């Protein structure tokens, strides 16, 4: 099966800014490749995949790296904690 995964725009892959999304994406890649699937990843410029993902085709997209979370997001989250 040919699968396309889209990364988070928070930061480029390999920066660590994607947190759980970045870790999950790398785990998915490893598992999908091991099962024989063809995988493409769409991610911000400068992204790098884990060493085991050499069989993955990486498609870069333009974007602006986010430096911090928007205040409204922090306020929204604090209202429900």
Number of C-alpha atoms within 10 A of each C-alpha: 8 9 11 14 13 12 19 16 18 21 23 23 25 16 13 13 17 18 14 10 15 21 15 13 19 19 14 14 25 18 12 17 16 10 10 10 15 15 20 17 18 16 23 23 18 13 17 14 19 13 9 13 17 10 14 17 14 20 14 14 12 10 13 11 13 11 9 7 9 9 9 9 9 10 10 10 10 9 7 6 5
